[in-house]
């Protein structure tokens, strides 16, 4: 019989990993950063995925846009 991962343990692992990445982003964004800078710091390339899974949730609680009236400004985190 093969190993079946425990769904609760898997969810906790993913949650811990995501939390760790969000903490890195928050620490990195103590000063305004562009989305490109955040992607480079995380060594990731998928802008839409990072925005959906990390930036947007952080914008709801911890981050704010540096130029809120221009959603796709060069110097923004999202």
N, C-alpha and C positions, 0 to 999 in steps of 0.2 A: 504494500500500500504506500502510495506517495505522500509526501508532506503537504498538508493543506494549511496555508497561513491562517492564523487567527484574525478575523476581520476587525476585532476591537483593537488588537495589538497593532495591526497594520494602520488603522486610522490614527492611533496615538502616535505612531512613528511619523506618519505624514504630517500630522498636526505639529509635532515637535520640530520637524524639518522646516515647515512653512513658518513657524514662529521664529525660528533662528534666522531665516532669510529676512523676515520683516524687521527683526531687531537690527540686522546689518544695514538694511535700507535706512531705518530711522537714524542710526548713528552716522551713516554716510551723509545724510541730508540735513545735518545740523546747519549747513549753509546751503543755499539754493544750488541744485544740481539739475542737469538736463537728463532726459530719459536715456540718451546715449551714454552719458557718464555712469548712470545706474546699471545699464546693461553691461558695460565694460567691467565695472566693479564686480558684478555677479558672474561674469564670464558666460553670459547668456546672449542669444541672438534674437529670440522670438519676442519682439516688442509687444505684440498684441497679447501674448500669453502672460508675460510679466505684468503688463498693465492690468489685465483682468484678475489675476490671482494675487497680486501683491499691492500694486499702486492704488487701485480703486478702493480696496478695503481700508488701506491706510488713509486715504483721503477722507473717508467717512469718520475717522476717529483721531488720527495723529498728525497727518500732514495737511498742508494747505498749498494751493497753487501760488507760485510767486507772481504770476501775471494772470489773475482769475478771469479777466474779460476776454483773453485770447487763449482759447483752449489748447491749441497746438503750438504755442510759442516755443522757441528754441531753448530757452532757459528754464523750462518747467520740468517737473518730475513726471508729468503724465502727458 
